[in-house]
Amino acid sequence: MTFIQHLVELRDKLLHSVIAILVIFIGIFPFANEVYSFIAAPIIGVLPTDTNIIAIGVISPFLTPLKMALIFAVYLAMPYLLFQVWSFIAPALYKHEKQLIVPLVVSSTILFYAGLLFSFYVVFPVIFGFLVSIGPNIVDFTPDIQYYLDFVLKVSFAFGVAFEVPIATILLIMFGVTTVETLKKNRPYVIIGAFALGMVLTPPDIISQTLIAIPMWVLFEAGLIFAPMIKTRSKETKDSKNDKPNAEPHASDNDDEESEVSDDELDEEMDKIDDEFAKMDDEFADYIRKLDEEDKDKNKK
């Protein structure tokens, strides 16, 4: 595929993803208030009796549930979004790597949703209970709906991404970027990095930082356990060369020809783009020259 074809395919993937999000958003928009009520359940459960969250902004009661519905649509569309990402990357993968697309999409989706559920049912009750109990007695704890939504979205998305650590570990090992032995050797740095990343992704409190760092460490260890089961790219190339000595030259010749053809097509496309830019530069230079000449004529008159 040429560079332009890759851009066209990327545009199609992005367009399909946006359409999927919009379709889901239209479906859940009538229930935006119910969705926000469900998201607000963790903090409502720790507030004093007959106390609710408040709205400081004039249009916050309308915009905040609307924003929540849009983000919720993105979360629900996550399996399709991940499939679009993997299908865009698929042409650059080997045959045995393409067979892992469906398992990786399924596992990525499950881990992302697991992170969301972990933050909603484990982290939020602990954080909100701690915040309510630690404040002065003379202060009424009544959060604003917009600030609460921003807090929930930031923390939940951070946990969803953090739970993708096994996938990231497996991909790094599968593509030969690193090895299991190297990661085991650098385990102390990974643990420190998990706490540092937790500090960046979560609010400035030790509870949420610890609650995200420990699962990241555990999931990293899980990635090390499952990574050896997947054949790496370097091993695949070596095995194919050893197993098929006679057929390999023909296959490599064809691959070389295809790569040469694709390189030639790419060069032609780039030459055309360069020519177009050169023409635009010449036209712009002519236009500037004409303006200068007109200014000189006006000054003479």
ZIFENNOR-V610930 format. One record per pair of residues at least 24 apart in sequence whose ideal C-beta (glycine too) atoms are under 6 Angstrom apart, sorted by sequence separation. I is the first residue (numbers start at 0). GAP is how many residues later the second one is. D is the distance in Angstrom with one decimal. If there is no record, write none. Layout:
# ZIFENNOR-V610930
i->I gap->GAP d->D
i->I gap->GAP d->D
This chain:
# ZIFENNOR-V610930
i->81 gap->26 d->5.2
i->190 gap->26 d->5.5
i->35 gap->29 d->4.4
i->78 gap->30 d->4.5
i->189 gap->30 d->5.8
i->32 gap->32 d->5.2
i->35 gap->32 d->4.8
i->31 gap->33 d->3.9
i->34 gap->33 d->5.7
i->31 gap->34 d->5.9
i->34 gap->34 d->5.7
i->77 gap->34 d->5.8
i->118 gap->36 d->5.6
i->31 gap->37 d->4.1
i->34 gap->37 d->5.5
i->118 gap->37 d->4.6
i->28 gap->40 d->5.4
i->115 gap->40 d->5.3
i->118 gap->40 d->4.0
i->27 gap->41 d->5.4
i->117 gap->41 d->5.8
i->157 gap->43 d->3.7
i->114 gap->44 d->3.9
i->115 gap->44 d->5.1
i->157 gap->44 d->5.9
i->179 gap->44 d->5.7
i->24 gap->45 d->5.6
i->114 gap->45 d->4.0
i->154 gap->47 d->5.9
i->179 gap->47 d->5.6
i->24 gap->48 d->3.9
i->111 gap->48 d->4.5
i->114 gap->48 d->3.4
i->179 gap->48 d->5.9
i->23 gap->49 d->4.1
i->113 gap->49 d->5.4
i->161 gap->50 d->5.4
i->164 gap->51 d->5.3
i->20 gap->52 d->5.2
i->23 gap->52 d->5.2
i->110 gap->52 d->4.4
i->20 gap->53 d->5.7
i->23 gap->53 d->5.4
i->110 gap->53 d->5.6
i->158 gap->53 d->6.0
i->165 gap->53 d->5.0
i->169 gap->53 d->5.5
i->161 gap->54 d->5.0
i->164 gap->54 d->4.3
i->168 gap->54 d->3.0
i->172 gap->54 d->4.3
i->164 gap->55 d->5.1
i->20 gap->56 d->5.0
i->165 gap->56 d->5.0
i->173 gap->56 d->5.3
i->175 gap->56 d->5.4
i->19 gap->57 d->4.8
i->165 gap->57 d->3.7
i->169 gap->57 d->5.0
i->175 gap->57 d->5.1
i->173 gap->58 d->5.6
i->174 gap->58 d->5.5
i->175 gap->58 d->4.6
i->107 gap->59 d->5.3
i->19 gap->60 d->5.0
i->16 gap->64 d->5.3
i->16 gap->67 d->5.3
i->12 gap->71 d->4.6
i->12 gap->75 d->5.1
i->129 gap->77 d->6.0
i->126 gap->80 d->5.8
i->63 gap->81 d->4.8
i->67 gap->81 d->5.9
i->126 gap->81 d->5.7
i->41 gap->82 d->3.9
i->45 gap->82 d->4.7
i->63 gap->82 d->5.3
i->70 gap->82 d->5.8
i->41 gap->83 d->5.5
i->45 gap->83 d->5.1
i->42 gap->85 d->4.9
i->59 gap->85 d->5.7
i->63 gap->85 d->5.5
i->41 gap->86 d->5.8
i->45 gap->86 d->5.0
i->59 gap->86 d->5.2
i->53 gap->88 d->5.1
i->55 gap->88 d->4.8
i->122 gap->88 d->5.0
i->52 gap->90 d->5.1
i->53 gap->90 d->5.8
i->54 gap->90 d->5.1
i->52 gap->92 d->5.3
i->52 gap->95 d->5.9
i->93 gap->142 d->5.9
i->1 gap->263 d->4.9
i->2 gap->263 d->5.5
i->1 gap->264 d->5.6
i->3 gap->265 d->5.6
i->2 gap->266 d->5.9
i->1 gap->267 d->5.5
